[in-house]
Amino acid sequence: MPDKKWILDLDDIHNRANEIKNSKAENFISDGLEYVLRFYDIINFDFRYERAFLRARHVENGQPYTHTSEIYYPPPHRTKPGRLNEAGFPFLYLSLTLDTALTEIGAQTGDILQISAYRPKDRPIKVGVIGEKYRASRGASGFLPREVTKKLLDIVNELEREDRKKAFAYLYPDLFFDEILRDPEAKQSEYLHSRILTKLIFEKQKDLDGIAYHSVASYGNKNIALPACKADELLGLENTVLVKVKKSYSYGLHDVAFLKAPKDIRLNGDIIW
């Protein structure tokens, strides 16, 4: 029998969500999101991933970067507001696949890019994940551990047997928060809603290292983002290589050619090509 859940009224949360999305007032957005978060359990787990996390960067004149600081997150004084980060507070944004990393930065045919791979150093990363409750309830989630997916299915099925509107109300915050994090037009408002939501998520779930979320640019794929301090503590650079996009196709597919790898990556951060 699933644990008892406190759930907002469906019409109430629907109206609140629309008011929050249409608002440009930071305090109103923050108060509204904080209220909805009270009724939302953030799924979190130790993320064990077989492959390295990837970051792509365009290079100038085909010349690779020569220091690790240039392939991590930007320095605070150059950090603009991002999807999850505030100005002056950099996050390290990573993708789970090469095609996602390339699509996220708008790679095109002929581009030369530096691809860097990162792995956890000592322990798995504890991530919070948004948007998976609804997907799990529809049998479309391959991201969560199996036992978590089963738990979510049990909760939704139990609520549906009682009242379909209760099941919808349980899933609604997950869909709402997922929409905020994936909004393709968010840059126009300097990511106001998603930055506030991220801040509140970290405040509510203080043991999180990062947030995993669905890619905006690459349908069906996922990214992970960590604050700079967590990236420094938990991730190590495994390798960095230079590649050329031979051809970019529709749907975020890229045919790439390997160009070269560094001879050495020194402890002081120098990359020797």
C-alpha positions as CSV (number, residue, x, y, z in Angstrom):
1,M,0.0,0.0,0.0
2,P,1.6,3.3,-1.0
3,D,2.3,6.0,1.6
4,K,-0.4,8.6,2.1
5,K,0.2,11.7,0.0
6,W,-1.0,15.2,0.5
7,I,-2.2,16.4,-2.9
8,L,-3.4,19.8,-4.0
9,D,-6.8,20.1,-5.6
10,L,-6.4,19.7,-9.4
11,D,-8.2,22.9,-10.4
12,D,-6.3,24.9,-7.7
13,I,-2.9,23.7,-8.9
14,H,-3.9,24.2,-12.5
15,N,-4.8,27.9,-11.8
16,R,-1.7,28.5,-9.7
17,A,0.6,27.1,-12.3
18,N,-0.9,29.3,-15.0
19,E,-0.5,32.4,-12.8
20,I,3.1,31.5,-12.0
21,K,4.0,30.9,-15.7
22,N,2.4,34.2,-16.7
23,S,4.1,36.2,-14.0
24,K,7.4,38.2,-14.3
25,A,7.4,39.1,-10.6
26,E,10.2,37.3,-8.8
27,N,8.6,37.2,-5.4
28,F,5.3,36.0,-6.7
29,I,7.0,33.3,-8.7
30,S,9.1,32.2,-5.8
31,D,6.2,32.1,-3.3
32,G,4.0,30.2,-5.8
33,L,6.7,27.6,-6.6
34,E,7.6,27.2,-3.0
35,Y,4.0,26.5,-2.2
36,V,3.6,23.8,-4.9
37,L,6.9,22.2,-3.9
38,R,5.4,21.5,-0.4
39,F,3.2,18.9,-2.1
40,Y,5.9,17.5,-4.3
41,D,8.4,14.8,-3.3
42,I,11.7,15.3,-5.2
43,I,12.9,12.0,-6.6
44,N,16.6,11.6,-5.8
45,F,19.1,8.7,-6.0
46,D,22.8,8.0,-6.3
47,F,23.4,8.2,-10.0
48,R,25.6,5.3,-11.3
49,Y,26.2,5.8,-15.0
50,E,28.5,3.5,-17.0
51,R,29.7,6.2,-19.4
52,A,31.3,9.5,-18.7
53,F,29.4,12.7,-18.6
54,L,30.2,14.9,-21.6
55,R,30.6,18.6,-22.3
56,A,31.2,20.2,-25.7
57,R,32.8,23.5,-26.6
58,H,33.4,25.2,-29.9
59,V,37.0,26.1,-30.5
60,E,38.5,29.1,-32.3
61,N,40.4,28.6,-35.5
62,G,40.5,24.9,-34.9
63,Q,42.8,25.3,-32.0
64,P,42.1,23.3,-28.8
65,Y,41.9,24.7,-25.4
66,T,45.2,24.3,-23.4
67,H,44.0,24.5,-19.8
68,T,41.4,22.5,-17.9
69,S,39.8,25.7,-16.6
70,E,38.7,26.5,-20.1
71,I,36.7,23.3,-20.5
72,Y,35.0,23.3,-17.1
73,Y,32.4,25.9,-16.0
74,P,33.0,29.6,-16.7
75,P,34.6,31.8,-14.0
76,P,32.1,33.6,-11.7
77,H,32.8,37.0,-13.2
78,R,31.8,35.7,-16.7
79,T,28.8,33.6,-15.6
80,K,25.5,34.9,-16.9
81,P,22.1,33.7,-15.8
82,G,21.5,30.2,-17.1
83,R,18.8,27.6,-17.1
84,L,19.7,26.5,-13.6
85,N,22.3,29.0,-12.3
86,E,22.2,32.6,-11.1
87,A,24.6,35.3,-12.5
88,G,28.0,34.9,-10.9
89,F,27.3,31.4,-9.7
90,P,28.5,28.9,-12.4
91,F,27.1,25.4,-12.8
92,L,28.8,22.6,-14.8
93,Y,26.3,21.5,-17.4
94,L,26.9,18.0,-18.8
95,S,25.1,15.6,-21.2
96,L,24.7,11.9,-21.1
97,T,25.5,11.3,-24.8
98,L,27.7,12.9,-27.4
99,D,24.9,13.7,-29.7
100,T,23.1,15.5,-26.9
101,A,26.2,17.5,-26.0
102,L,26.6,18.6,-29.6
103,T,23.0,19.5,-30.1
104,E,22.9,21.5,-26.9
105,I,25.5,23.9,-28.2
106,G,24.1,24.0,-31.8
107,A,26.9,22.1,-33.5
108,Q,26.7,22.2,-37.3
109,T,28.4,20.5,-40.2
110,G,32.1,21.5,-40.4
111,D,32.3,22.7,-36.8
112,I,35.4,21.7,-34.8
113,L,34.7,21.1,-31.1
114,Q,36.5,20.0,-28.0
115,I,34.7,17.2,-26.2
116,S,35.5,16.6,-22.5
117,A,34.6,13.6,-20.4
118,Y,34.0,13.6,-16.6
119,R,33.5,10.9,-14.1
120,P,32.7,10.8,-10.4
121,K,35.9,10.5,-8.3
122,D,35.0,8.9,-5.0
123,R,31.2,8.3,-4.9
124,P,28.1,8.4,-7.1
125,I,26.4,11.8,-7.6
126,K,23.2,12.2,-5.7
127,V,20.8,13.8,-8.2
128,G,17.3,15.1,-8.0
129,V,15.2,14.4,-11.1
130,I,12.2,16.3,-12.5
131,G,9.7,15.0,-15.0
132,E,10.0,11.3,-14.3
133,K,6.9,10.7,-12.3
134,Y,4.6,11.3,-15.2
135,R,6.8,9.3,-17.6
136,A,7.0,6.4,-15.1
137,S,3.2,6.4,-14.8
138,R,2.9,6.0,-18.6
139,G,5.6,3.3,-18.8
140,A,8.0,5.7,-20.6
141,S,10.8,6.1,-18.0
142,G,14.1,4.4,-18.5
143,F,16.0,6.8,-16.3
144,L,14.9,5.8,-12.8
145,P,15.9,2.7,-10.9
146,R,13.4,-0.1,-11.4
147,E,12.2,-0.1,-7.7
148,V,11.5,3.7,-7.9
149,T,9.5,3.3,-11.1
150,K,7.4,0.5,-9.5
151,K,6.8,2.7,-6.4
152,L,5.5,5.5,-8.6
153,L,3.3,3.2,-10.6
154,D,1.8,1.8,-7.4
155,I,1.0,5.4,-6.1
156,V,-0.6,6.5,-9.4
157,N,-2.6,3.3,-9.8
158,E,-3.9,3.5,-6.2
159,L,-4.9,7.1,-6.7
160,E,-6.6,6.3,-10.1
161,R,-8.7,3.6,-8.4
162,E,-9.9,6.1,-5.9
163,D,-10.3,9.2,-8.2
164,R,-8.7,9.9,-11.5
165,K,-8.5,13.6,-10.7
166,K,-6.4,12.8,-7.6
167,A,-4.0,10.9,-9.8
168,F,-3.8,13.9,-12.2
169,A,-3.3,16.3,-9.3
170,Y,-0.4,14.1,-8.0
171,L,1.3,14.2,-11.4
172,Y,0.5,17.8,-12.2
173,P,3.5,19.4,-10.3
174,D,5.9,17.0,-12.0
175,L,4.6,18.1,-15.4
176,F,4.6,21.7,-14.4
177,F,8.2,21.7,-13.0
178,D,9.4,19.7,-16.1
179,E,7.8,22.3,-18.4
180,I,9.6,25.1,-16.5
181,L,13.0,23.4,-16.8
182,R,12.5,22.6,-20.5
183,D,11.0,25.9,-21.6
184,P,12.6,26.6,-25.0
185,E,11.8,30.3,-24.7
186,A,13.2,30.7,-21.2
187,K,16.3,32.6,-22.3
188,Q,14.0,35.6,-23.2
189,S,13.3,36.1,-19.5
190,E,16.9,35.2,-18.4
191,Y,15.6,31.8,-17.2
192,L,13.8,33.5,-14.3
193,H,11.3,30.7,-13.6
194,S,13.8,27.8,-13.9
195,R,16.5,29.6,-11.8
196,I,14.0,30.2,-9.0
197,L,12.8,26.6,-9.2
198,T,16.4,25.3,-9.0
199,K,17.1,27.4,-6.0
200,L,14.1,26.1,-4.2
201,I,14.8,22.5,-5.1
202,F,18.3,22.7,-3.6
203,E,16.9,24.5,-0.5
204,K,14.3,21.7,0.0
205,Q,16.6,18.8,-0.7
206,K,19.8,19.9,0.8
207,D,21.8,16.7,0.2
208,L,21.5,17.0,-3.6
209,D,24.7,17.3,-5.6
210,G,23.0,18.1,-8.9
211,I,19.8,18.0,-10.9
212,A,19.1,15.7,-13.9
213,Y,16.6,17.1,-16.4
214,H,15.3,16.5,-19.9
215,S,17.2,18.2,-22.7
216,V,15.5,21.1,-24.4
217,A,17.5,20.8,-27.6
218,S,17.6,17.0,-28.0
219,Y,14.3,15.3,-27.6
220,G,14.2,12.3,-25.3
221,N,17.7,12.9,-24.0
222,K,18.9,14.1,-20.6
223,N,21.4,16.5,-19.0
224,I,22.9,16.9,-15.6
225,A,24.0,20.1,-13.9
226,L,26.1,20.6,-10.8
227,P,27.0,23.8,-8.9
228,A,30.7,24.6,-9.3
229,C,31.6,23.6,-5.8
230,K,30.0,20.2,-6.2
231,A,31.6,19.7,-9.6
232,D,35.0,20.5,-8.1
233,E,34.4,18.1,-5.2
234,L,32.9,15.1,-7.1
235,L,34.0,15.1,-10.7
236,G,37.3,14.4,-12.3
237,L,38.3,15.1,-15.9
238,E,38.8,11.7,-17.6
239,N,39.8,13.0,-21.1
240,T,39.4,15.7,-23.7
241,V,39.5,15.3,-27.4
242,L,39.2,17.4,-30.6
243,V,36.5,16.4,-33.1
244,K,35.0,17.7,-36.4
245,V,31.4,17.4,-37.3
246,K,31.4,15.7,-40.7
247,K,27.7,16.2,-41.0
248,S,24.8,17.2,-38.8
249,Y,21.4,15.5,-39.4
250,S,17.9,16.2,-38.3
251,Y,16.8,15.0,-34.9
252,G,20.1,15.8,-33.1
253,L,22.2,13.2,-34.9
254,H,25.8,14.1,-35.8
255,D,28.5,12.2,-37.7
256,V,31.9,13.1,-36.2
257,A,35.5,12.5,-37.0
258,F,38.2,12.3,-34.3
259,L,41.0,14.7,-34.8
260,K,43.4,14.4,-31.9
261,A,43.8,13.8,-28.2
262,P,46.3,15.5,-25.8
263,K,49.6,14.0,-25.1
264,D,49.2,14.8,-21.4
265,I,46.9,16.6,-18.9
266,R,49.1,17.9,-16.1
267,L,48.2,18.3,-12.5
268,N,48.4,22.1,-12.8
269,G,45.7,22.0,-15.5
270,D,47.9,22.4,-18.5
271,I,46.7,20.4,-21.5
272,I,49.7,19.4,-23.7
273,W,48.7,18.7,-27.4
